[in-house]
Amino acid sequence: LEELRTLGVDVDGLLELFGGDVDAYCEILQTFLSDLESYDVVAPLSNGEYEKACQNAHALKGAAGNLRMQPLFEMYTQINNALKNSDVDTAKAVLEAGIEKQQKIVECIKNNK
């Protein structure tokens, strides 16, 4: 879990909500991986489905915020706001800038099953 901390995830704050139950914490993180698949932003953004990308970014913004994943919360907030304002170029740029950190967080979660 230390690596998640270094990636900007408030592990301690969320663990506190789970009463220190690391297993429950890890289980909810696995749910987030499913959310990333269910609410993919990359494909709709690439395919010109901007409304769907906006809706998915909104869903992921909420999930990341609830799980105190500040870097992903900020990224999806910016993408959501850009798409609401029909600023596709900014949405794509924000996604491109943040996707590597998302991938690192995903790998970290997968390694902590």
C-alpha positions in Angstrom: 0.0 0.0 0.0 3.0 2.3 0.4 3.3 2.6 -3.4 -0.3 3.8 -3.6 0.6 6.5 -1.0 3.5 7.6 -3.2 1.2 7.9 -6.1 -1.0 10.3 -4.3 -3.7 8.0 -2.9 -4.9 8.8 0.6 -4.6 5.2 1.8 -4.6 6.1 5.5 -7.8 8.2 5.2 -9.6 5.5 3.4 -8.4 2.8 5.7 -9.7 4.8 8.6 -13.1 4.7 6.9 -12.8 0.9 6.8 -11.8 0.7 10.4 -8.3 -0.3 9.4 -9.6 -3.4 7.6 -6.9 -3.9 4.9 -8.8 -6.8 3.3 -12.0 -4.7 2.9 -9.9 -1.8 1.6 -8.2 -4.0 -1.0 -11.6 -5.5 -2.0 -13.0 -2.0 -2.7 -10.0 -1.2 -4.8 -10.7 -4.3 -6.9 -14.2 -2.8 -7.5 -12.5 0.3 -8.8 -10.7 -1.7 -11.4 -14.1 -2.9 -12.6 -15.3 0.7 -12.7 -12.4 1.7 -14.9 -13.4 -1.0 -17.4 -17.1 -0.3 -17.2 -16.7 3.4 -17.5 -13.9 3.6 -20.0 -13.1 7.1 -21.3 -10.4 6.3 -23.8 -12.4 4.5 -26.4 -15.4 6.8 -26.5 -13.1 9.8 -26.5 -11.2 8.3 -29.4 -14.3 7.3 -31.3 -16.0 10.7 -31.1 -18.6 9.6 -28.5 -18.1 12.7 -26.4 -21.3 12.5 -24.4 -20.5 9.0 -23.4 -16.9 10.0 -22.5 -18.3 12.8 -20.4 -20.7 10.5 -18.6 -18.0 8.0 -18.0 -15.5 10.6 -16.8 -18.2 11.9 -14.3 -18.7 8.3 -13.0 -15.0 7.8 -12.6 -14.5 11.2 -11.0 -17.0 10.1 -8.3 -15.4 6.7 -7.8 -11.9 8.1 -7.6 -13.1 10.8 -5.2 -14.8 8.3 -2.9 -11.6 6.2 -2.8 -9.5 9.2 -2.2 -7.5 8.8 -5.4 -6.7 12.5 -5.7 -4.7 12.3 -8.9 -7.4 10.4 -10.7 -10.2 12.5 -9.2 -8.5 15.6 -10.5 -7.9 14.1 -13.9 -11.5 12.9 -14.4 -12.8 16.2 -13.0 -10.8 18.1 -15.6 -11.9 15.7 -18.4 -15.5 16.0 -17.4 -15.4 19.8 -17.2 -13.6 20.0 -20.6 -16.2 17.8 -22.3 -19.1 19.7 -20.7 -17.6 22.7 -22.4 -17.1 20.9 -25.7 -13.4 21.2 -25.3 -12.3 17.8 -26.7 -8.7 18.8 -27.2 -8.2 19.7 -23.6 -10.0 16.5 -22.5 -7.7 14.4 -24.7 -4.6 16.3 -23.4 -5.6 15.8 -19.8 -6.2 12.1 -20.4 -2.9 11.7 -22.1 -1.0 13.5 -19.3 -2.6 11.4 -16.6 -3.0 8.0 -18.1 0.4 6.9 -17.0 -0.3 7.6 -13.4 -3.6 5.8 -13.7 -1.8 2.8 -15.1 0.7 2.8 -12.2 -2.2 3.0 -9.7 -4.0 0.1 -11.5 -0.8 -2.1 -11.5 -0.3 -1.3 -7.8 -3.9 -2.4 -7.0 -3.5 -5.6 -9.1 -0.3 -6.4 -7.2 -2.1 -6.0 -3.9 -4.9 -8.5 -4.4 
